[in-house]
Amino acid sequence: MNAEVLRYAAFTEDGRGGNPAGVVLKAGVLTDAQMLAIAQAIGYSETAFYMPADPQSAESELRFFSPVAEVAFCGHATIATAVALADRNGPARLRFVTRAGPISVSTGLEDGHLVATLTSPPTTTRPLDERVLDEVLATLGWARDHLDPRYPVHVAYAGNEHLMLGVRARDTLAGLAYDYPALQELMAHEGWTTTHLFWSENATSFHARNPFPPGGVVEDPATGASAAAFGGYLRDLGLVPVPARVTIHQGHDMGSPSQLLVDVLPGTASVQVSGGATRLALSPYDEMDLR
């Protein structure tokens, strides 16, 4: 049995950079072990597995695997899957069942390019314990005076939990060099998916970096799930006017520039995250023999 594996970079900036994801569009016949094996072979932070809806259901299932384990929700792989489906079937409104709950996604053309917008699960945010903050700073090699006091340190949720940690200076982000084993152990203990480190250029424009040890990679160049969680964090703490469109620039410090557009809307606990996706060149894994 062969599995066709597509490769897309999501949240590209002017067609460049972005975060690569594997996409398998006919995954209903695959076992969990086979999906994990594909994700490991691809080696990206996430691979999405799409199970089309049966005739009695309007919802298709979407699952996500890192090279290490299954993940409840992944924003950039959702965007990649939606654009892959639009490439084949045309723009549409989609509804996916994920381990984090139902996710709606719409695709459409903007300036001749396909763009996808996902609506996140309801977001929440809570303060981080001061003791845990000290542990985090130790793994990053930072001190408390590196932190931006305008942005309280919180753990925010939008399908997964993400640490929100703002810094005063752009140079602090650019010089990131963290203790991978120590942060990996701490994140596993706390149940965080990524650590969203950010600097505020202004009230609605941010630069971010996202260490991702739980996925087996040092850093994610574009993280849709944490962008959604960040939008909820900004809204819930009154740190951004609502409605607002927030722009997150990510991946620049690792040579993969990415742009994520986050719409924070009134009257809802969800957040919308938009971005484009570009089909990548073929790889040896585009037809994987799973025998």
N, C-alpha and C positions, 0 to 999 in steps of 0.2 A: 504494500500500500504506500502510495506517495502522498505527501502533503505539500501543496503549493504555498510558499511563504513569500509574501510581498514585503518590501522594505520602503518605509516612508520616513522623512524627517518632518516632524511637526513643530509648529510655531517658528517657522523660518522667518528671517528678517530680510526683506527684499530678495527672496528666493535663495538666500544663503543660510548656512548654519542650521539651527534647529536641533531637535532631539530625535535621534533615529529610533524607530520602533519596528518590530516585526508584526505583520498582520497575516493571520490565517483566516480566510473567509469561509471555509467549509470544514469547521472543526468539530462538528457534531459526532463524528465517528471516532474521535481521538480519546484515549484514556488520559487521566491526570498525569501518569508517568510519561506518556508520549509528549504531552504539552510541555512538561518541565524539560524533557530532553531537547525539544526544539528550542526552547528559550535559552538553554545552556549552549547549544550549538551556535545560535545566532550571536549570543554574547552581549546584546543590547540590555539596557537597564530594564526594559519591559517588552514583552511580546503579547499581542492581543489575539484572542481566539473567539471567533464569531460563530455562533450557532443560529442559523436562520430560524425564524418562527415557523411553527407548523400551521396548517390552514386554520386551526381553531384558535390561534393566538395572534395578537397584533404585536407582541413583544418578542424580540430576539434576545438570546442570552449572549453576554460578553464577559469573558474571563481574562485575567491578566496574570502572567507569570514573569517574574524576574529570573535570572539564572540560579537563584537560591531557593525561591519558594513562590507560592501563589500570593498575590496581593489583591486586596478587596477592590481597589479602585485605582485607576491610573488615567490622569487627564490627557497626557500627550498621546498615549496609545488609543484613547477614545477618539481624539481628533483625527489621528492617522486612519483609523478604521472607517470613520464617517466619510473622509475624503476618498478613501479607496473604494467604498461603495458608490459614492457619487461619480467617480471616474467610470465605473462600469454601468451604473443604472441611471445616472442623472441626479441633480440636486433633489433633496427630499427632507421631510421631517421624520426622524427616527426615534425609537424608544427602545432602550436596552435594559435588560435585567442584569444587574451586577451583584456581587457579594455585598456591596454597600447599599443596595437598594436600586430602584428604577432611576435611570438617567435618560433625559431627553436631549437630542442633538438635532440641530438643523444645519443644512448645507446650502450654500448659494454662491453665485458668482459676484465677485467684486473686482472691477477693473480687469475682467477677463480671467481671474484666478479663483479657484474654489477656496472658500473659507467656511470653516465649521464653527458653530457656537454650541457649547454644552451648557446645560443647566445643572448645577451641582446638587448633591443631597443637601438638606438643611445644615447650616453651619452652626457651630458653637465655639466658644472660647473661654478659657479659664486661666487664672494667674499661675505662674510656675513657682513651685516651692523654692525659697531662698537657698536651701541647702543644695538642691539639685542644680540651681543656677551656678553655684560655685564649682560644682563638678563639671558642668558644661564649659565654663570659662577655662578651667584647667586643661581640658582636652583641646581647646582652640588656641591656647597660649595667649589669651586675652585677659584684661583686667576690667573691673567694673567701670573705670573711667573711659573705656572704649565705647560704652553703650550710650545710645541716644536716649536721654531721659524723657523725651516726648512720646516714646513708644514703649509702654510697659511690656515686660517679657511675659508672654503667654504661650499656652499650648492651644492651637486652634484645630478645628475638625471640619472636614468637608468630604467625608467618605473614608479618610484616614486622619490620624493625628500628626500634626507638624509643629515643631517648636518655632516660635516667632521671636527673632532676636535682631533688633535694630542697632546700628552703629553710627557714631558721629561722623566718621570720615570715610570717603570713598577708598582711600589708600588702605584702610584696614581690611576691606573686602579683597582688594587686589592682592594683598600679601598673605592671603589665607594659606596656612600650612598646618593642618590639624593632625592630631594623634589618632590615626585610623582605628587601631584595635581598641583604644580606650573609648572613643566615641561610639564605635560599633557596640561595645558591651553596654554602655549607658543607654543607648537608644533601644536596644533589645529589652533592657530592664524596664524602661519607661513606656515602651510600645509606640514610639514615634516612627513614622515612615521616612521623613526627611527632616533636616534642620534648615529652616528658611532664614538665611542671614541676609539682611537688607540694609540699604542706605537710601535715604530720602533726598532726591534731587529737588523736589518740591512736593506740594500736597498730594499730587496725583501721578507723579512719575518716580519710579523706584528702580534701583539696581539690586540684583539679588544673586546669591550663590546658594546651592542646595547640596550639601554633603548627603550621600545616599548609601552608607554602609549596609543597611538591611537588604539592598538590592544587589550587593556584591560589587558596586562601583564606587569610586572615590567621590564623584560629583555628577549631578544631573545638569545638562545644559539648558533644559526647559522643563518645568514641572507644573503641569496644569492643575493637579490636585492641590498642591500647596498654594498656587495662585488663587484658587477658589477659597481655600481656608484663610488666606491673607485678606481677601476682600471682605469676608465675614468678620474677621478680626477688626479691620478698619471701621466697618459699619457699627459693630456692636460697641466699640469703645468711643464712638463719636470722633474718630480721627480723620474722617473724610466727609465732605458734604454729600448728601444723598438727594437725588440720584447723582452718580459720578461714574466716569470711565477712568480707570486706573491703568497705566501702562507699566509693565514690568519688563525691564531689560535684563536678560540672564544669559549666561554662557560666554560673554565677551572675554572674561579673564581666562577661559580655557580654549579660546579660538573657535568657538561655535556660536556666533551671535544669534540671539533668539529674542522674539518679542511676543508677549502675552498681553492681551487686552481683557481687562476685568471690568465687567459692568455690575455696579452695586446699585440695586434698585430698591425703592420703598415698597412696603407692603408684602414682603416675602422674606423667608429665612434662607433662600437659596441665592446663589451668585452665578452669573454667566461668565464664561471664559471663552474667548474667541481666538482663532489663529488659522493660518494656512498650513498646508502640508505639501511636500514635494516628493514625488516618486524617485527613489534612488536606483542606481544601476543594479543589474542582476548580480547575484552572488551564487556561490556553490550550493547554497541552501534553498534556492528558489524551488527546487524539486527535491524534497528530502525523502529518502527511502526509509520507511519505518519498520521494515521487516526485521 
